[in-house]
Amino acid sequence: MGLVDKLPGTRVAETVSRQLVRSGTSVGANYRAACCGRSHPEFAAKLGLAEEEADESAYWLELIVEGCLLAETEVTSVLREANELTALMAASAETARSKR
């Protein structure tokens, strides 16, 4: 988490940092859980959770920029990736729900 390590040591930055690490790592954990789902509805539900966590990660990244905790140029590529993951998980969850 190189980006998180670049954040200043303020109380606000530390709070945002913890939230970003939590939501960012949850995307992968929920995707992995979806892949190991015991049923089709469980698979779709876990993909939905991964989508929510990816979107939350994008929120925290936007807050980092808006709060001037880091320069936008330092966040842009990671924010783009979070938005791409959100879209990918949303499309996959929708496909999974429609195949019930």
Residue, then its C-alpha position, 0 to 999 in steps of 0.5 A: m500500500g504505497l499510497v497509504d504510506k505517503l499520507p501525512g501523519t495527521r489524525v484525519a489522514e490516519t483515519v482515512s488510511r485505515q478505512l482505505v486499507r480496510s475497504g481495499t483489502s475487502v474487495g479481494a476477500n469478497y471476490r475470493a469468497a464469491c469464487c468459493g460460493r456454495s450457491h449461485p445466490e451466494f456468489a452474486a451476493k459476495l460479488g455485490l459486496a466486492e462492488e460496494e467495497a471497491d466503490e467505498s475505496a474510490y470514495w476514500l481516494e476522492l476524499i484524499v484528493e479533496g482534503c488535500l492529503l495528497a496531490e491528485t497526480e499521486v492518486t489518479s491511477v489508483l482511483r481509476e483502478a478502483n472505479e474500474l473494479t467497481a464497474l467490473m464487479a457491478a457488471s459481474a454481479e448483475t450478470a450473476r443475478s440475471k442468470r438465476 
